């Protein structure tokens, strides 16, 4: 939508306009992407977003929505645009410092938890930790585990540390930069 003409008058109209724009740009799952962006901009859950179709819009919200939709249309991943992603049962910060955790990696967590069920205090190495998805999630589910998370990128390690702090598992993860 244009910011100078045909301004949406309701949140539902803005949602429909955003979906159409993302579909035209061939963004994957345009409805989901539009709703996630709008929920983020309006600081709502997706359910709250859908329940408030007549929510009044501010000029700032319209500008932020336009900016975030532009980022998606230009190929930036949704998780980077909104700054976080659910992984297993942990909400992880995501940005360009590390790759976005893949849904398939959640299978690795399930397998590891089954394998480690009989080991009360395992020592775990997460090589190439990135945003810390594996290390943080295992630390959350294995409270007696000691985890060493390594990465070549100091920036990725910083992001992993932030995620460990958010999940309150920092004391059980040792972060190491490897060169």
C-alpha positions, 0 to 999 in steps of 0.5 A: 500500500502507499503511505500517501494514498488509500491509507487503511482505516482498520487493522483488518483492512491493513492485514488484507492489504499486507497479505495481498502485497506479500502474495504478489511478491511471492513471499512464503506463507503471505497470510502468516507472514503478514499477521506475524509482522502486524502482531509484532508492530502492534505488540499483539498476539496473532489471536489478539490481532484477529480479534481486533479488526477495528483497532485504530491505526497510528501513523507510526504503526503504518510507517513501521508496518510499511518498513517491515513489509518492505524488508520481507518483500526484499527477501529478509527472513521473517525471523530477522524482521520481527527479531525472534523465533519460537524454537521447541519451547524457547523464544529465541532472539534472531538477527543477522549475527547467526542463522535462523534455527531450522524446524528440523533441528527440533528433532535433534532436541527430541532425540537428544532428550531421549538419549540423555534421559538416563544421564543425570548430569551430562556434559554436552558440546554444541559446536557451531552454536549460532544463536544458541538454539540447541545449547539453550534448549537442552540447558532448559530441559536438562537442569543438571547438564553442563554445556559448552557452546562454541562458535567461530563468530564472536557476534553469534556467541553474543546472541547465544549469550543473550538467548541464554540470559532470556531463558535463565540458563546462563550459569549452565552454559560455557560459551567459547570462541574458537579460532 
